[in-house]
Amino acid sequence: MRSTRRLLWLAPIMCASLFACNLDSGTDDGAGGAGDKFVQPDIAVCDPGSGPHSLTIDNRYLPMPVGRKLVLDGHEGKASMHLEVTVLDQTETVAGVKTRVLEERESQDGKLVEVSRNFFVQAPDGSVCYYGEDVDIYKDGAVVGHEGAWRAGLGGRRLARTRESVEGVG
């Protein structure tokens, strides 16, 4: 049920959670730019014990200031799609870490089809860590499922997914 449009929004976030702060500008000012080079990520920075983690997510590649809202409109086939992504002034504790909540509200032809609450923190080195999401799937105004929901630390889930599992989301 989760569609390609969701993957197109989620994949950059998941990739950024693994790689956003793993670029080295090679300059002393930290401004980055054309001189950026890839540095192999160390996912251990997202481990709950590697904190302290921050609710202030100011990573230059994936900033999430409270109140930021992204609105996307488009079409999938003949259906009109609308997605609102908002960084909320709310927190959720996941795997023992207080995380920032990012809410996605997706509508198709004016009807709500999904609301998800995604959980992020910033690691001490500036990396953005994705700790999972709660998902409500709607049909005719009522919640009918929770497909795609996961939380770090539950059911053997890890703190982030590999590139291969991002490509396999569907």
Buried (B, 14 or more C-beta within 10 A) or exposed (E): EBBEBBBEBBBBBBBBBBBBBBBEBEEEEEEBEEEBEEEEBEBEBBBBEBBEBBBEBEBEBBBBEBEEEEEBEEEEEEBEBBBBBBBBEEBBEBBEBBBBBBBBBBBBEEEBBBBBBBBBBBBEEBBBBBBBBBBBBBEEEEEEEEEBBBBBBEEEBBBBBEEEEBEEBE
